[in-house]
Amino acid sequence: GFPAWLPLRLAVAGPPVLAAPVERTARRHWQSVEGRRLALGLLAGESWQWGADAEGRPCLHNAAGARGPDVSISHSGNWVAAGVVARGRVGIDLETPRPGRDPLRLAQAYFSAAEIRWVAAEGEAAFLACWTMREAVAKLTGGGLAAALALDGAALLAGRNGMCRFGAGWVGHCDWGGGHLALAWSEAPDPLVF
C-alpha cells in the first residue's frame, strides 16, 4: 500500500485488461481518460469540469467557474496515478522500469554527486526514486524539469520511501515493486477537508 501520512488523496490504476497488445495511441488515450477518472473519483459532491491553467497544468472548475482542488496526473507504461489536494498545489510522478535504460549514464547527466553514488550502488531503483521526486517537484512548482534538475538532490534523498522537506514544500516517494511514485505538495501536511 501507499503511505498513510500523505496529505492528499491518491489513486493508482493498473494495466487495463486487454485481449491484444495495445498500440501507443490507444494506450495514451486510456491513460488520459483513466487519469481524469481517477482524479474525479477522489472528489465527492460537486460536478467538476476539466480545464488548464495559465501554465498548462490540468485544473478543475465547478459549474460556477470557481477553481477547484489542485490535481496532478501521471502515467508510465500501463499505470496511471492521480493526486488531489484541498489547499495549495500538488505534483505527482509515476515511473516504471524500462528495459535498455542506462540509469547511471542518466544520473551522471542530470543528478548531484550524492545521487550518482546512490544510483551507482543501487541501480535503476535509486534512479527512479530520484527522477520521480524531481519530476513531482517540477509539476508542483511549474518551473519545468530544468528547475527540478537544478534542485539539491542530496536533500531529496531523505524522501525515499518516506517524505522530506524541500525549499517550497514537501516531497514523498514510494517504491511499490511495480514502479516508483513521488508526490510533491505545497501546504503543510494535515487532515484533508473537501
N, C-alpha and C positions, 0 to 999 in steps of 0.2 A: 504494500500500500504506500500511499504518499504521506509525508509528514503531517501530523495533526496541528503543528504550530503555524501553518500557513495562514496569513491574514486575508485570504481571498478564497473565492470559490473556484474550484478547478475541476475539469472533466477531461478525460483522455479516452479516445475511441481507438480500438484496434483494427486490424485488417478487415476489410469487408469480405463477406463470403461470396466468392465469385467462382463460376464454373470454369473459366478460362483465364489465362494471363491477361492482365489489364494493360492497355496501351497508355502511354504517358498522359495524353489529353483527357482520357476518361478518368484516370486516377486523379489528376488535378481538379477536375470538376467535382469528383466525390469529396476530395479534401476541402474544397471551398464550401460546398453545401454542408458537409458534416461539421466543419469548424463553426459555422454560423449556427447550426442546430444545437451543437454542444453549448455554445455561449448563451443562447436564448434559454436553453434548458436549465441553466444555472439561476435564472431570474424568475421570480414569481410576480403575479399581479399584472402590471401594465403590458400593453401591446407595444413592442419596440420596433422601430424602423431602422434599417442599416443605412449608414452614410460614411463619409470620410471627412476627417478634419483637415485643417489647412496643411498639415504635414503629410497627408495621405494615409494616416492611420485609420483603421476601421473604427467607427463610433456608433453609438446608439442614440436615438431621439425618441421621445414619446409622441403621442398623437398631436400634442400642442406645440411640438417643435423644441421642447426643452431637452438639453443634453442629459443623457442617462449615465449609468455607471460606466467606468472605463473598461475596455475589453481588449484582449490581445489573443491572437490565434497563431498557431504554428503547426507545421506538418513536416514529416520526414518519412520517406518510404511509404508504408501503408498505415502510418499512425498520424493522428490528429489530436491536438490539445487546445483547450481554450481556458483562459483565466479572466475573472471579473472581480473588480474591487468597487466598493461602495463610495470610497473617497480616494482622491489622489489619482495616480496613474499606475498602470501595470504593463510589464513586458514579459513575454513568455517565449521560450525557445525549446524545441524538441529536436533531437538528432539521434539517428540510429547508425550503427556501424555500417561502413561501406567497404566492400572488397576492393583492393587495389589502392586505398588511400594510404599515403605515407605520413603518419601523424608527426613523426619527428621533423621531417622536412617542413611541414606546415608550421609547426611550433617554432622552428628556428626563424621562419619568415615573419611571424606575427607576435610571438609571445615574449614575456620577460624571461630573464635568465633563470629565475626560480621555477617558472612554469616549464621551461625547456628541460631542466633537470628532472622534473616530475614526469614529463612525457617520456624522456629517455629511460627512466626507471620502470614506468608502468604502461607505456604504450597508448593504444587508442582510447582506452577508458579515461585516462588522465587528459588526453587531448580533448575528448568530447565534453568532459566536465568544464574545462577552461573555456572552450568555444561556446557552449550553451550559456554559461554565465555572462560572458561578454556580449553575446547576441541579445540576451534578455535585457541587459542594461541598455544596449543600443535602441531597442524598441521602447523601453521606458523613457529614455531621455530625448529621443527623436534626433539625437546627434549623429545617427548613422553608424555604420560599422567602423569607420575610421576613428571616430571618437571613442568607441568601445575598445578598439585595439590599443588606443593610447592610455587606457586605464592602467593603474599599478596592479599588475597581475598577481604580485605577491599578496596583496590584500584580499584578492578573491579566493586564494587557496583555502582560506578558513571556511569558505562556504560549501565546500564539497560535502555532499550528503548531510547538509545542515544549512545554516544561514549565517550571514555575516553582514556587517555594515560596510557600505562604500560611500563615497562622497555625498551623494544626494539621496540616498535611501538604503534599501536592504536588497540582498540577493540570496536566494536559496537554490539548492541543487539536490537532485535525487537521481541515483542510478538504479533503475528498476529491473535491470537484467536485459530487457529488450531494447533499451536505449537510455538516453540521458535527457532530463527535463530540468530546466532552470527557469526561475521566476524572479523578477525584479519589481519592487514596488516602492512608492514614494512616501507613503504615510506610515506612521508607527504601527507596529503590529498590535491590534486589539480586536475584540469581537466585532464581527460584521453586523451591520444593520442595513437591511434592504427594504 
